[in-house]
Amino acid sequence: MLSGIFDLFANVLALLYSWIHSYGFAITALTIVVMMVTTPLTYKGTKSMLQMQRLQPQLKAIQARHKGDREKMNEELLKFYKANNINPVGGCLPLIIQMPVFFILFQVLRGLTRRVTNVGLQAGLVATGVVSGGSVVKADDPLNNFRPKYISQDSQLYQDLSDTNRMKSWGIDMAESASKALTHSIGHAIPYLLLIVAVLVTGVVQQRQIAGRNTSAQINPQQQMIMKLMPIFLPVFSFAMPAGLVVYFIVSNLWRVGQQAFITRKFYTGEHALGNLAVAARSALVEEEPEPEPEKTKASKSANDADEVKPTVGRNRSTMARSSKGVGGRLRELETKPPERKKPAERKPQKKGASEPAEPPKFTSRRVTPKSGDGKGKRK
């Protein structure tokens, strides 16, 4: 199956080359054909994504209503998508299609610019060199001509490539990478480095177009990081890729810049445009989300709650009043209320002329004995 896809792209490139007779322009034309096929999918996917964002509050309500029943929730969501003509994966579909195109074109360029490397031919070249007494030529030596793959030998592209060992166009070799060009000289590598700079500039312009339609509060941190890294990642990746593939990156980026300008005018012009409604819905969801409480606030709140539920049996009213305020309230009260100073104990004034209190009177015990005869006691 993959071989058939490679044959299809290679034959389309061969057809375009038969009209243009330029490797660089043929790759450019092939890129435009690919982008023309994927543009309707991009437009439809963007519309579906914005529609889904505009109806995000209703989707959240469905998810909250059927939180405990996942099967029922998925059923309701599918009904909601169908009623509003929404494709949940529509926004990812253009990327899903474009990524394989990159790998396919990379493999096609490698196949068109391959040099003979099979073991049988290498053994024959070695035997020929030994018998003739000449030098041994490697089958994949850069001096060998191309042996194109995936296209018919009757095509103009096959005949032109098989007669040369360079895919020359615009003054550079489309089969050579910037990293390999640097091994020759800086001057030789300048055109390849300029292509990488063009990839960087077009990527940054496209990223700013997308970021200009969305505020930082409406994009999660992961998406922000991806948007910042993508314009840098692609040029770094292009450093080791053939120049023909770098041309594909530049042309596709330029196409997307125009595509984003059209999307901005189509979906973001006017107060009631779909894009502006989606932005307003996302902003409303961000405002409704409660901010997470700091750890200190949570700790003091839990301490207050724990203090409020303590039993009050056996405590006086002042203790109950203090506990009802909670620890936090008591601390605030102590911080704002100045500390009370204890008054010195007042001493009662003494009467004039009064001296030290007199000692209590002493009592002596007396014993009474009864008199003999009359029953009366006699004091001794």
Phi, psi and chi 1 to 4 in degrees:
 res  aa     phi    psi   chi1   chi2   chi3   chi4
   1 MET       -  -46.2 -178.5  178.2  177.4      -
   2 LEU   -62.6  -37.7  -72.5  176.5      -      -
   3 SER   -61.8  -38.2  178.3      -      -      -
   4 GLY   -65.4  -37.9      -      -      -      -
   5 ILE   -66.7  -41.5  -64.2  175.2      -      -
   6 PHE   -62.6  -42.0  -63.4  151.8      -      -
   7 ASP   -61.2  -39.6  -66.5  -15.7      -      -
   8 LEU   -63.1  -49.4  174.2   62.8      -      -
   9 PHE   -65.2  -41.3  -87.1   75.6      -      -
  10 ALA   -64.7  -38.9      -      -      -      -
  11 ASN   -72.0  -34.1  -76.5  -68.2      -      -
  12 VAL   -64.8  -42.7  171.0      -      -      -
  13 LEU   -62.7  -39.5 -176.0   62.7      -      -
  14 ALA   -64.7  -38.5      -      -      -      -
  15 LEU   -64.6  -44.2  177.2   62.7      -      -
  16 LEU   -65.5  -36.7  -65.2  171.8      -      -
  17 TYR   -67.3  -34.4  178.1   80.3      -      -
  18 SER   -64.9  -22.2   65.0      -      -      -
  19 TRP   -90.9  -35.4  -62.7  -18.8      -      -
  20 ILE  -101.6  -34.2  -57.3  172.2      -      -
  21 HIS    59.7   42.1  -62.9  -72.9      -      -
  22 SER  -149.9  126.1  169.5      -      -      -
  23 TYR   -64.2  -43.3  -58.6  119.6      -      -
  24 GLY   -63.8  -46.1      -      -      -      -
  25 PHE   -70.6  -30.2  -77.0  114.3      -      -
  26 ALA   -67.3  -40.9      -      -      -      -
  27 ILE   -66.0  -38.8  -65.6  172.6      -      -
  28 THR   -61.9  -44.3  -58.8      -      -      -
  29 ALA   -64.6  -39.6      -      -      -      -
  30 LEU   -63.5  -39.4  177.4   62.3      -      -
  31 THR   -63.6  -41.6  -54.1      -      -      -
  32 ILE   -63.9  -39.4  -67.3  174.5      -      -
  33 VAL   -61.5  -44.6  170.3      -      -      -
  34 VAL   -61.6  -44.6  172.0      -      -      -
  35 MET   -68.2  -32.9  -60.8  -53.3  -63.3      -
  36 MET   -66.2  -33.9  -71.5  177.7   63.8      -
  37 VAL   -72.3  -38.2  172.2      -      -      -
  38 THR   -86.0  -14.7   59.0      -      -      -
  39 THR   -61.7  -46.9  -67.6      -      -      -
  40 PRO   -58.3  -36.2  -23.8   34.5      -      -
  41 LEU   -67.4  -38.5  -61.1  175.2      -      -
  42 THR   -64.3  -43.5  -57.5      -      -      -
  43 TYR   -62.5  -46.8  176.8   82.7      -      -
  44 LYS   -67.4  -39.3 -171.6  174.6 -179.1  179.8
  45 GLY   -66.3  -38.7      -      -      -      -
  46 THR   -65.2  -42.1  -57.2      -      -      -
  47 LYS   -63.2  -43.1 -175.4  177.5  179.5  179.8
  48 SER   -65.1  -38.7  179.4      -      -      -
  49 MET   -66.0  -42.9  180.0 -176.9   63.7      -
  50 LEU   -67.1  -37.7  -67.0  175.6      -      -
  51 GLN   -62.9  -39.3 -176.1   74.8   -3.5      -
  52 MET   -66.9  -38.7 -169.8  171.2  178.7      -
  53 GLN   -68.5  -36.1  -67.5  174.9   -4.2      -
  54 ARG   -65.8  -33.3 -176.1  178.6   71.0   85.8
  55 LEU   -97.9   18.1  -61.0  173.9      -      -
  56 GLN   -60.2  -38.2 -164.8   66.5   23.6      -
  57 PRO   -59.1  -40.3  -26.7   36.0      -      -
  58 GLN   -66.7  -37.1  -70.7   88.5  -35.8      -
  59 LEU   -64.9  -40.5  -69.0  172.0      -      -
  60 LYS   -62.8  -38.4  -68.5  -75.9 -174.3 -179.0
  61 ALA   -65.0  -40.9      -      -      -      -
  62 ILE   -64.5  -43.1  -65.7  174.4      -      -
  63 GLN   -64.7  -37.1  -68.1  172.3   -6.3      -
  64 ALA   -72.2  -35.1      -      -      -      -
  65 ARG   -68.9  -34.8 -172.2  164.6   56.5 -112.1
  66 HIS  -114.7   41.2  -57.3  -74.0      -      -
  67 LYS   -63.9  -37.0 -173.1  176.1 -179.2  180.0
  68 GLY   -84.3  -13.5      -      -      -      -
  69 ASP  -121.4   94.9 -170.2   -7.3      -      -
  70 ARG   -67.1  -37.5 -166.5  167.4 -170.1   82.7
  71 GLU   -64.0  -44.4 -176.4  176.4   -4.9      -
  72 LYS   -65.5  -38.0 -177.1   66.3  175.4  177.2
  73 MET   -63.7  -44.5 -179.3  179.9   65.6      -
  74 ASN   -64.1  -36.8  -67.7  -26.2      -      -
  75 GLU   -64.5  -43.3 -177.2  179.9   -9.5      -
  76 GLU   -68.0  -37.4  -68.3  -64.9  -33.7      -
  77 LEU   -65.6  -40.4  -72.1  175.1      -      -
  78 LEU   -63.1  -39.9  -71.1  175.3      -      -
  79 LYS   -63.4  -39.8  -69.6 -179.3 -179.0  178.1
  80 PHE   -66.0  -42.6 -175.8   80.9      -      -
  81 TYR   -61.9  -42.7  -67.6  148.1      -      -
  82 LYS   -68.0  -39.6 -174.0  175.8 -179.0 -179.6
  83 ALA   -66.8  -32.2      -      -      -      -
  84 ASN  -103.4    8.9  -67.1  -84.7      -      -
  85 ASN    56.3   53.0 -164.1   20.3      -      -
  86 ILE  -114.0  135.5  -62.9  175.4      -      -
  87 ASN  -108.1  111.0 -176.1    4.6      -      -
  88 PRO   -58.4  -31.0  -20.9   31.9      -      -
  89 VAL  -101.9   12.8  -63.5      -      -      -
  90 GLY   -62.9  -37.7      -      -      -      -
  91 GLY   -67.7  -26.3      -      -      -      -
  92 CYS   -91.1  -12.4  -56.8      -      -      -
  93 LEU   -61.9  -43.6 -169.8   58.7      -      -
  94 PRO   -60.2  -40.5  -24.3   34.4      -      -
  95 LEU   -66.7  -37.1  -67.8  176.1      -      -
  96 ILE   -63.3  -34.0  -65.6  174.2      -      -
  97 ILE   -80.4  -39.7  -65.6  176.6      -      -
  98 GLN   -73.4  -31.9  -68.5  174.0   18.7      -
  99 MET   -62.5  -45.9  -72.5  -58.8  -66.8      -
 100 PRO   -62.7  -29.5  -23.1   34.3      -      -
 101 VAL   -60.7  -39.2  172.1      -      -      -
 102 PHE   -60.1  -48.9  157.1   71.8      -      -
 103 PHE   -66.6  -36.7  -66.1  105.6      -      -
 104 ILE   -65.1  -46.4  -68.4  170.1      -      -
 105 LEU   -65.8  -36.4 -173.7   57.1      -      -
 106 PHE   -61.1  -44.5  172.7   71.6      -      -
 107 GLN   -67.9  -36.9 -174.0   65.4   29.3      -
 108 VAL   -65.2  -43.8  167.5      -      -      -
 109 LEU   -63.9  -38.9  -72.1  176.3      -      -
 110 ARG   -63.9  -39.3  -73.1 -172.4   60.7 -175.7
 111 GLY   -69.6  -36.9      -      -      -      -
 112 LEU   -72.0  -28.6  -67.5  175.8      -      -
 113 THR  -108.5   22.4   57.4      -      -      -
 114 ARG   -75.3  152.6   69.3  167.7 -176.6  161.9
 115 ARG  -113.0  151.2  -65.2  176.6  175.4   87.8
 116 VAL   -59.1  125.0  179.1      -      -      -
 117 THR  -132.7   13.4   57.5      -      -      -
 118 ASN   -75.0  153.3   58.8   70.5      -      -
 119 VAL   -65.4  -36.9  177.5      -      -      -
 120 GLY   -63.1  -43.8      -      -      -      -
 121 LEU   -67.9  -38.3 -179.9   59.7      -      -
 122 GLN   -62.2  -42.0 -176.5   65.0   64.9      -
 123 ALA   -63.3  -39.2      -      -      -      -
 124 GLY   -65.6  -39.4      -      -      -      -
 125 LEU   -65.5  -38.7  -69.2  173.7      -      -
 126 VAL   -64.7  -45.6  171.5      -      -      -
 127 ALA   -62.3  -40.3      -      -      -      -
 128 THR   -63.9  -41.5  -57.5      -      -      -
 129 GLY   -66.3  -37.2      -      -      -      -
 130 VAL   -68.6  -44.7  171.3      -      -      -
 131 VAL   -66.0  -43.3  171.6      -      -      -
 132 SER   -79.7  -12.0   61.5      -      -      -
 133 GLY    78.6    8.6      -      -      -      -
 134 GLY   -91.8 -174.0      -      -      -      -
 135 SER   -77.5  150.9   59.7      -      -      -
 136 VAL   -84.2  127.5  177.5      -      -      -
 137 VAL  -100.4  129.2  179.3      -      -      -
 138 LYS   -74.7  143.3  -66.1 -177.6  179.2 -179.8
 139 ALA   -66.7  -29.5      -      -      -      -
 140 ASP  -103.1   25.2   56.8  -11.0      -      -
 141 ASP   -65.7  140.2 -169.5   87.2      -      -
 142 PRO   -59.3  -20.7  -22.8   32.7      -      -
 143 LEU   -76.1  -15.6  -61.5  178.2      -      -
 144 ASN   -74.9  149.9  -65.9  -21.3      -      -
 145 ASN   -76.2  164.6  -70.2  -17.9      -      -
 146 PHE   -72.0  152.8  -66.0  128.3      -      -
 147 ARG  -125.3   85.8  -65.0  -67.3 -175.7  -91.5
 148 PRO   -60.9  147.2  -22.3   33.9      -      -
 149 LYS  -117.8  159.8 -171.9  179.8  178.5 -178.4
 150 TYR    78.4   -9.4  -54.8  124.9      -      -
 151 ILE  -123.1  161.8   55.9  176.4      -      -
 152 SER   -73.4  146.9  172.6      -      -      -
 153 GLN   -70.5  -15.5  -64.0 -177.0    4.9      -
 154 ASP   -84.9   -9.3  -62.4  -27.2      -      -
 155 SER   -75.2  154.6   63.6      -      -      -
 156 GLN   -65.9  -35.4 -175.3   67.4   38.3      -
 157 LEU   -64.1  -40.7 -179.4   60.3      -      -
 158 TYR   -65.5  -44.3 -177.1   92.0      -      -
 159 GLN   -65.4  -39.4  -65.6  175.3    5.7      -
 160 ASP   -71.7  -38.6  -70.6  -10.9      -      -
 161 LEU   -72.2  -36.5  -74.1  175.2      -      -
 162 SER   -70.8  -14.5   59.8      -      -      -
 163 ASP   -96.4    5.9  -69.4  -21.8      -      -
 164 THR  -144.8  167.9 -177.6      -      -      -
 165 ASN  -118.1   14.2   55.3   12.5      -      -
 166 ARG  -135.4  138.6  -66.6  -73.0 -175.1  -88.8
 167 MET   -96.1   68.3 -161.1  176.7 -170.9      -
 168 LYS   -75.9  130.9  -76.7  -71.4 -138.3  178.5
 169 SER  -164.5  137.4 -174.1      -      -      -
 170 TRP    58.3   27.1  -57.0  -18.7      -      -
 171 GLY    82.2    5.6      -      -      -      -
 172 ILE  -132.5  166.0   59.4  177.0      -      -
 173 ASP   -95.0  115.2 -175.2    1.9      -      -
 174 MET   -67.9  -14.6  -68.7  -67.7  165.8      -
 175 ALA   -93.6   -2.1      -      -      -      -
 176 GLU  -104.7  146.8 -169.0  174.2    5.9      -
 177 SER  -100.1  165.7   63.8      -      -      -
 178 ALA   -66.6  -37.8      -      -      -      -
 179 SER   -63.1  -38.6   59.9      -      -      -
 180 LYS   -72.9  -34.9 -173.3  176.7 -179.5 -179.1
 181 ALA   -65.6  -31.9      -      -      -      -
 182 LEU   -66.6  -22.1  -79.7  171.7      -      -
 183 THR   -70.2  -19.7   59.6      -      -      -
 184 HIS   -84.9  -62.2  -62.3  -76.3      -      -
 185 SER  -170.3  163.0   65.5      -      -      -
 186 ILE   -65.5  -42.1  -63.0  -66.4      -      -
 187 GLY   -61.3  -38.5      -      -      -      -
 188 HIS   -68.1  -28.5  178.8   71.3      -      -
 189 ALA   -89.7   -9.9      -      -      -      -
 190 ILE   -58.1  -46.4  -74.3  177.4      -      -
 191 PRO   -60.7  -35.7  -22.2   33.8      -      -
 192 TYR   -69.7  -38.3  -59.3   88.9      -      -
 193 LEU   -68.0  -34.4  -62.8  175.8      -      -
 194 LEU   -65.0  -35.2  -70.2  176.6      -      -
 195 LEU   -62.9  -39.9  -70.1  178.6      -      -
 196 ILE   -67.4  -37.6  -64.9  177.2      -      -
 197 VAL   -62.4  -38.9  171.6      -      -      -
 198 ALA   -63.7  -37.2      -      -      -      -
 199 VAL   -62.7  -42.4  173.8      -      -      -
 200 LEU   -63.9  -47.1  175.5   62.7      -      -
 201 VAL   -64.4  -46.7  172.4      -      -      -
 202 THR   -65.4  -34.1   53.6      -      -      -
 203 GLY   -67.7  -40.5      -      -      -      -
 204 VAL   -66.1  -41.0  169.7      -      -      -
 205 VAL   -60.9  -43.5  171.4      -      -      -
 206 GLN   -64.7  -40.0 -176.9 -175.5   -3.9      -
 207 GLN   -65.0  -39.1 -175.0  -93.7  -21.1      -
 208 ARG   -69.3  -31.7  -70.4 -173.1  176.0 -178.9
 209 GLN   -61.8  -44.9  -77.2 -179.9  -53.4      -
 210 ILE   -70.2  -42.4  -61.0  173.8      -      -
 211 ALA   -67.5  -29.0      -      -      -      -
 212 GLY   -67.9  -20.7      -      -      -      -
 213 ARG   -89.9   -7.6  -60.2 -165.6  -60.9 -107.3
 214 ASN  -134.7  134.8  -57.2  -83.0      -      -
 215 THR   -78.9  162.7   61.5      -      -      -
 216 SER   -64.2  -25.7   58.4      -      -      -
 217 ALA   -73.1  -19.4      -      -      -      -
 218 GLN   -95.6   -2.0  -63.2  159.5    1.2      -
 219 ILE  -119.3  130.8  -53.4  175.8      -      -
 220 ASN   -71.9  159.0   57.6   50.6      -      -
 221 PRO   -59.0  -33.3  -24.7   34.0      -      -
 222 GLN   -64.2  -43.9  -69.4   79.5    8.3      -
 223 GLN   -66.1  -37.9  -71.1 -180.0  -18.9      -
 224 GLN   -61.4  -41.5  -68.3 -176.6   35.2      -
 225 MET   -65.6  -41.1 -175.4   60.4   65.1      -
 226 ILE   -63.9  -42.7  -68.0  173.4      -      -
 227 MET   -64.2  -31.6  -69.5  175.1   64.0      -
 228 LYS   -78.3  -32.5  -69.3  178.4 -179.1  178.4
 229 LEU   -84.9  -29.5  -69.0  179.0      -      -
 230 MET   -59.4  -46.4  -80.9  -57.6  -65.3      -
 231 PRO   -62.2  -21.5  -22.2   33.3      -      -
 232 ILE   -90.9  -35.7  -58.1  173.5      -      -
 233 PHE   -65.9  -43.0  170.7   75.9      -      -
 234 LEU   -65.0  -44.0 -162.0   56.3      -      -
 235 PRO   -62.4  -39.3  -24.9   34.8      -      -
 236 VAL   -62.7  -41.2  172.3      -      -      -
 237 PHE   -66.6  -33.8 -171.7   68.6      -      -
 238 SER   -71.4  -17.8  -59.3      -      -      -
 239 PHE   -60.4  -31.7 -173.7   73.2      -      -
 240 ALA  -103.8    4.4      -      -      -      -
 241 MET   -95.2  154.2  -67.4  -67.7  105.6      -
 242 PRO   -60.2  150.5  -21.2   31.6      -      -
 243 ALA   -61.0  -31.7      -      -      -      -
 244 GLY   -61.8  -37.1      -      -      -      -
 245 LEU   -72.6  -33.9 -161.2   58.9      -      -
 246 VAL   -65.1  -36.5  179.7      -      -      -
 247 VAL   -61.4  -39.4  170.6      -      -      -
 248 TYR   -60.5  -41.7  167.1   77.7      -      -
 249 PHE   -62.4  -43.5  -69.9  151.5      -      -
 250 ILE   -65.1  -48.0  -63.9  172.1      -      -
 251 VAL   -64.9  -41.5  176.4      -      -      -
 252 SER   -66.9  -36.3   59.6      -      -      -
 253 ASN   -65.9  -42.8  -79.0   -9.4      -      -
 254 LEU   -62.3  -39.5  -71.9  172.2      -      -
 255 TRP   -63.0  -41.9 -177.0  -82.0      -      -
 256 ARG   -69.2  -31.1  -68.8 -169.8 -172.8   96.9
 257 VAL   -60.9  -47.4  167.5      -      -      -
 258 GLY   -65.0  -35.4      -      -      -      -
 259 GLN   -65.0  -42.3 -169.0  177.9   72.9      -
 260 GLN   -67.6  -35.5  -67.9  -61.2  -32.7      -
 261 ALA   -62.7  -40.2      -      -      -      -
 262 PHE   -67.0  -41.2  173.0   77.8      -      -
 263 ILE   -64.3  -39.7  -70.9  174.4      -      -
 264 THR   -62.5  -44.2  -59.7      -      -      -
 265 ARG   -69.0  -33.0 -174.0  173.0   66.2 -107.1
 266 LYS   -80.4  -42.0 -178.2   69.3  176.0  178.2
 267 PHE  -108.5   -8.6  -66.6  118.6      -      -
 268 TYR  -125.0   14.4  -69.1   88.7      -      -
 269 THR  -103.4  116.6  -57.2      -      -      -
 270 GLY   106.8  148.6      -      -      -      -
 271 GLU   -64.7  -34.7 -176.9  179.4   -3.8      -
 272 HIS   -99.0   18.1  -60.9  -72.4      -      -
 273 ALA   -67.6  152.9      -      -      -      -
 274 LEU   -61.1  -41.0 -179.7   58.7      -      -
 275 GLY   -64.9  -41.3      -      -      -      -
 276 ASN   -67.8  -35.8  -67.7  -30.4      -      -
 277 LEU   -65.5  -38.1  -66.5  176.4      -      -
 278 ALA   -66.3  -39.3      -      -      -      -
 279 VAL   -63.9  -41.8  170.5      -      -      -
 280 ALA   -64.2  -38.7      -      -      -      -
 281 ALA   -66.1  -40.6      -      -      -      -
 282 ARG   -66.0  -38.5  -68.3 -160.4  -57.2  -91.4
 283 SER   -64.7  -40.1  -59.3      -      -      -
 284 ALA   -63.8  -38.9      -      -      -      -
 285 LEU   -66.8  -37.9  -73.9  176.0      -      -
 286 VAL   -65.2  -39.3  171.1      -      -      -
 287 GLU   -69.8  -32.4  -67.7  175.7   -1.4      -
 288 GLU   -76.7  -23.0  -70.4  177.8    0.2      -
 289 GLU   -69.5  127.1  -69.8 -179.9   -4.1      -
 290 PRO   -69.6  141.5   25.4  -32.6      -      -
 291 GLU   -75.5  140.3  -64.3 -176.9   -0.9      -
 292 PRO   -65.1  138.0   21.8  -31.1      -      -
 293 GLU   -77.4  142.3  -63.5 -177.5    1.3      -
 294 PRO   -64.0  159.5  -16.3   27.3      -      -
 295 GLU   -64.0  -36.9  -65.8  -63.1  -30.3      -
 296 LYS   -65.6  -40.2  -66.8 -177.0  178.2  178.9
 297 THR   -64.0  -41.7  -54.2      -      -      -
 298 LYS   -63.7  -40.0  -68.3 -179.3  179.9  178.8
 299 ALA   -66.6  -42.7      -      -      -      -
 300 SER   -68.2  -34.8   60.8      -      -      -
 301 LYS   -66.2  -41.8 -174.6  176.5  179.4 -178.5
 302 SER   -67.3  -34.3   60.1      -      -      -
 303 ALA   -66.9  -39.4      -      -      -      -
 304 ASN   -63.9  -43.4  -67.8  -18.2      -      -
 305 ASP   -63.8  -40.5  -64.6  -19.7      -      -
 306 ALA   -66.5  -34.7      -      -      -      -
 307 ASP   -71.8  -32.3 -164.3   16.9      -      -
 308 GLU   -71.6  -27.6  -71.2  177.2    0.2      -
 309 VAL   -92.2    3.9  -61.0      -      -      -
 310 LYS   -69.0  144.4  -72.3 -179.3  179.0  178.6
 311 PRO   -67.3  147.9   23.8  -33.5      -      -
 312 THR  -110.5    9.9   57.9      -      -      -
 313 VAL   -69.6  134.0  178.8      -      -      -
 314 GLY    83.7    6.8      -      -      -      -
 315 ARG  -112.3  151.7  -66.4 -168.2  -67.2  179.5
 316 ASN   -79.5  177.5   54.6   24.2      -      -
 317 ARG   -66.9  -38.5  -67.1 -177.2  179.2  179.5
 318 SER   -63.7  -40.3   60.7      -      -      -
 319 THR   -64.6  -40.2  -53.0      -      -      -
 320 MET   -64.5  -38.9  -66.4  170.8   62.0      -
 321 ALA   -65.6  -40.7      -      -      -      -
 322 ARG   -66.0  -41.8  -72.7 -163.2  -59.1  -90.4
 323 SER   -69.0  -30.9   63.1      -      -      -
 324 SER   -67.5  -26.3   63.3      -      -      -
 325 LYS   -76.7  -21.9  -65.8  178.9 -178.7  178.4
 326 GLY    85.7  167.3      -      -      -      -
 327 VAL   -65.2  -43.5  176.3      -      -      -
 328 GLY   -62.9  -43.6      -      -      -      -
 329 GLY   -64.8  -39.2      -      -      -      -
 330 ARG   -64.8  -40.0 -177.4   59.9  179.8  167.6
 331 LEU   -65.5  -41.5  -69.9  175.1      -      -
 332 ARG   -63.6  -38.9  -71.7 -168.7  -64.7  -88.3
 333 GLU   -63.9  -40.2 -178.2 -179.3   -9.7      -
 334 LEU   -68.9  -32.6  -67.6  175.6      -      -
 335 GLU   -71.1  -36.1  -69.3  175.4   -1.3      -
 336 THR   -88.9  -30.8   56.1      -      -      -
 337 LYS   -88.4  126.3 -174.9  177.3  179.3 -179.5
 338 PRO   -66.6  148.5   24.4  -33.6      -      -
 339 PRO   -66.6  140.6   23.9  -33.0      -      -
 340 GLU   -81.1  136.3  -64.3 -178.1   -2.9      -
 341 ARG   -97.7  133.2  -65.5 -178.0  178.3  179.3
 342 LYS   -75.9  131.6  -65.9 -175.9  177.9 -179.9
 343 LYS   -76.9  143.5  -64.5 -179.3  179.8 -179.1
 344 PRO   -66.7  144.8   22.9  -32.7      -      -
 345 ALA   -63.5  128.2      -      -      -      -
 346 GLU   -77.3  137.9  -63.3 -177.7   -2.7      -
 347 ARG  -100.8  134.9  -60.0  179.6   62.5 -177.0
 348 LYS   -70.2  132.9  -65.5 -178.0  180.0 -179.7
 349 PRO   -66.9  142.6   24.7  -32.6      -      -
 350 GLN   -95.2  151.8  -62.5 -179.8   -5.2      -
 351 LYS   -69.9  149.0  -65.4 -179.1 -179.9 -179.4
 352 LYS   -62.0  141.6  -67.1 -178.1  179.1 -179.5
 353 GLY    76.0   -4.4      -      -      -      -
 354 ALA   -79.1  137.7      -      -      -      -
 355 SER  -108.9 -158.6   57.1      -      -      -
 356 GLU   -63.9  144.3  -63.7  -64.4  -30.5      -
 357 PRO   -57.2  137.6   19.5  -29.9      -      -
 358 ALA   -69.2  152.9      -      -      -      -
 359 GLU   -73.9  148.6  -65.1 -178.4   -1.6      -
 360 PRO   -65.3  145.8   22.1  -30.7      -      -
 361 PRO   -62.7  145.7   23.4  -32.8      -      -
 362 LYS   -94.1  139.8  -63.8 -179.4  179.6 -179.8
 363 PHE  -111.7  140.7  -64.6   95.0      -      -
 364 THR  -109.1  142.2   57.4      -      -      -
 365 SER   -82.5  138.9   60.5      -      -      -
 366 ARG  -119.1  142.0  -68.0 -179.2  179.4 -179.8
 367 ARG  -113.3  130.6 -174.9  174.1   62.2 -177.0
 368 VAL  -106.7  128.2 -179.9      -      -      -
 369 THR  -115.6  137.8   56.4      -      -      -
 370 PRO   -71.4  143.8   26.3  -30.3      -      -
 371 LYS   -74.7  150.1  -66.6 -177.2  178.9 -178.9
 372 SER   -76.9  131.0   58.1      -      -      -
 373 GLY    99.3  -54.0      -      -      -      -
 374 ASP   -97.2   -5.2   56.4    0.7      -      -
 375 GLY    79.2    1.6      -      -      -      -
 376 LYS   -91.0  147.9  -65.9 -177.8 -179.8 -179.7
 377 GLY   -79.5  155.7      -      -      -      -
 378 LYS  -118.2  127.0 -175.3  178.0  179.6 -179.6
 379 ARG   -82.6  132.8 -179.5  177.4  -63.0  179.2
 380 LYS  -103.9      -  -69.7 -175.9  178.7  180.0
